Amino acid sequence: DQQVKQNSPSLSVQEGRISILNCDYTNSMFDYFLWYKKYPAEGPTFLISISSIKDKNEDGRFTVFLNKSAKHLSLHIVPSQPGDSAVYFCAASANSGAGSYQLTFGKGTKLSVIP
Amino acid sequence: DGGITQSPKYLFRKEGQNVTLSCEQNLNHDAMYWYRQDPGQGLRLIYYSQIVNDFQKGDIAEGYSVSREKKESFPLTVTSAQKNPTAFYLCASTFLNGANVLTFGAGSRLTVL
């Protein structure tokens, strides 16, 4: 049973426009959410995160929105640049006890920014 | 520079052979993790370790083994019992004081011929 879902395998956006990547989750115990960016044959790199006590977090061109009632989060990239072309993974964690920390990942969305 | 080093980057092995992938970190992180990435499958957790000499199975541990003899090192052995070992393997680490970001290595691509 997939607890973190990214239903769009791919997304194409024109350079300069907004990219919106979506993520849904089913586990109500998740309290921390992250987005990672990954290029082929490289490890994922952390992009932005949000705690469940917030509904928005912004870092430069990247903004993450969290809707807890809908169990939905989204990543907005404005403006999109060709260098943003990569696979984006949504991840979530639950506070599962002292010293225990795990991330559950979605399957990823491949973003292509067209010049 | 602090980081996670995975080696080798690319590895080819014959079916039935055991293979060990190296993961070393100099970030003084407490916990270390191994993930596997397959096309269209995202990242799936194989094993993780929160302290030296202790580790737990993840979602897809069958056919894999790990050890954590030192804080800096968390090698993964892909055994001959793993039915479909060809994949991209990622090692990660983090501190354990609250919710933290996992830092990933560059990955190791294993191809079984």
Boltz contact constraints between the chains, C-beta under 6 A:
constraints:
  - contact:
      token1: [A, 32]
      token2: [B, 99]
      max_distance: 6.0
  - contact:
      token1: [A, 42]
      token2: [B, 106]
      max_distance: 6.0
  - contact:
      token1: [A, 43]
      token2: [B, 90]
      max_distance: 6.0
  - contact:
      token1: [A, 43]
      token2: [B, 104]
      max_distance: 6.0
  - contact:
      token1: [A, 43]
      token2: [B, 105]
      max_distance: 6.0
  - contact:
      token1: [A, 43]
      token2: [B, 106]
      max_distance: 6.0
  - contact:
      token1: [A, 43]
      token2: [B, 107]
      max_distance: 6.0
  - contact:
      token1: [A, 44]
      token2: [B, 104]
      max_distance: 6.0
  - contact:
      token1: [A, 46]
      token2: [B, 101]
      max_distance: 6.0
  - contact:
      token1: [A, 93]
      token2: [B, 99]
      max_distance: 6.0
  - contact:
      token1: [A, 99]
      token2: [B, 50]
      max_distance: 6.0
  - contact:
      token1: [A, 99]
      token2: [B, 96]
      max_distance: 6.0
  - contact:
      token1: [A, 101]
      token2: [B, 96]
      max_distance: 6.0
  - contact:
      token1: [A, 103]
      token2: [B, 102]
      max_distance: 6.0
  - contact:
      token1: [A, 105]
      token2: [B, 42]
      max_distance: 6.0
  - contact:
      token1: [A, 105]
      token2: [B, 43]
      max_distance: 6.0
  - contact:
      token1: [A, 106]
      token2: [B, 42]
      max_distance: 6.0
  - contact:
      token1: [A, 107]
      token2: [B, 42]
      max_distance: 6.0
  - contact:
      token1: [A, 108]
      token2: [B, 42]
      max_distance: 6.0
